[in-house]
């Protein structure tokens, strides 16, 4: 009976390690990407000469650096405020498929940032 509990316990520990190895990297990339979006929003809000396309390209480059596959259509850029006192809202909507042994899931992320 003790051997069965030991085998089940080890299987659960190995399963948790495998699941963590698949789930943690996309979560950490999303957290870093959130910081990148804050940077893009601050730079976009402080530089009124940057167009929405410039900001979108900056977001796409940041995502590529983090190995996050997104398209320009998944990036939302909105200008907030009036001329001279403007801010920028940046949001991205993307999903990452995760394949675990015997189970697949999709992690959905919607990071955003705004600079008022």
C-alpha atoms as one frame of an Amber mdcrd trajectory, in Angstrom:
protein
   0.000   0.000   0.000   2.872   2.373   0.805   4.460   1.740  -2.588   1.235
   2.679  -4.402   1.003   5.966  -2.464   4.636   6.703  -3.250   4.127   6.075
  -6.984   0.967   8.205  -7.069   2.707  10.975  -5.130   5.702  10.954  -7.473
   3.396  10.943 -10.518   1.558  13.987  -9.154   4.825  15.822  -8.493   6.150
  15.032 -11.984   2.821  16.110 -13.499   2.943  19.414 -11.617   6.502  20.040
 -12.797   5.595  19.292 -16.426   2.495  21.525 -16.225   4.500  24.317 -14.621
   7.181  24.073 -17.293   4.506  24.585 -19.972   2.372  27.250 -18.249   4.893
  29.458 -16.431   6.899  30.704 -19.488   3.844  32.243 -21.277   2.715  33.809
 -17.981   6.151  35.344 -17.377   6.359  36.580 -20.992   2.961  38.236 -20.530
   4.133  40.024 -17.366   7.218  41.333 -19.154   5.111  42.300 -22.161   2.809
  44.281 -19.836   5.846  46.343 -18.780   6.752  46.835 -22.433   3.241  48.154
 -23.129   3.625  50.675 -20.305   6.844  51.860 -21.895   5.204  52.231 -25.315
   2.258  54.121 -23.777   4.556  56.527 -21.930   6.687  57.177 -25.000   3.615
  57.559 -27.200   1.934  59.977 -24.824   5.029  62.103 -24.385   5.797  62.280
 -28.115   2.831  63.617 -30.070   4.702  63.095 -33.348   4.394  59.308 -33.035
   1.497  58.011 -35.109  -0.729  55.103 -34.156   1.100  52.996 -36.731   4.453
  53.859 -35.131   3.125  52.773 -31.739   1.595  49.604 -33.207   4.952  48.741
 -34.812   6.700  49.318 -31.472   4.238  46.939 -29.770   4.766  44.315 -32.486
   8.540  44.582 -32.058   8.252  44.206 -28.272   6.025  41.145 -28.738   8.466
  39.614 -31.202  11.301  40.117 -28.708   9.249  38.169 -26.130   8.347  35.398
 -28.646   4.674  36.394 -28.534   2.950  35.853 -31.863   0.495  38.676 -32.551
  -0.821  40.450 -35.624  -1.384  44.201 -36.078  -5.148  43.604 -35.817  -4.714
  42.369 -32.242  -3.179  45.686 -31.126  -5.495  48.508 -30.031  -4.154  52.060
 -29.881  -6.374  54.901 -28.671  -5.530  58.530 -28.089  -6.921  59.962 -24.865
  -7.446  63.632 -24.118  -6.957  66.813 -26.026  -4.134  68.205 -28.100  -1.163
  69.052 -25.894  -2.545  67.014 -22.974  -2.928  63.713 -24.715  -2.361  60.229
 -23.437  -2.243  56.838 -25.087  -4.109  53.609 -24.350  -2.433  50.452 -25.658
  -4.018  46.990 -25.467  -3.287  43.611 -26.997  -5.550  40.571 -27.102  -3.842
  37.245 -27.735  -3.930  33.564 -26.817  -1.249  30.942 -26.306  -2.034  27.234
 -26.772  -0.520  24.903 -24.161  -0.245  21.190 -24.814   0.064  19.072 -21.706
   0.257  15.280 -21.788  -3.329  14.169 -22.302  -4.769  17.683 -22.075  -4.636
  20.905 -24.080  -5.645  24.369 -22.994  -5.506  27.922 -24.274  -4.176  30.743
 -22.105  -5.898  34.024 -23.011  -4.104  37.299 -22.292  -5.324  40.883 -22.591
  -2.513  43.144 -21.353  -3.091  46.881 -21.536  -1.567  50.127 -20.394  -2.444
  53.764 -20.599  -0.568  56.982 -20.116  -2.734  59.890 -19.029
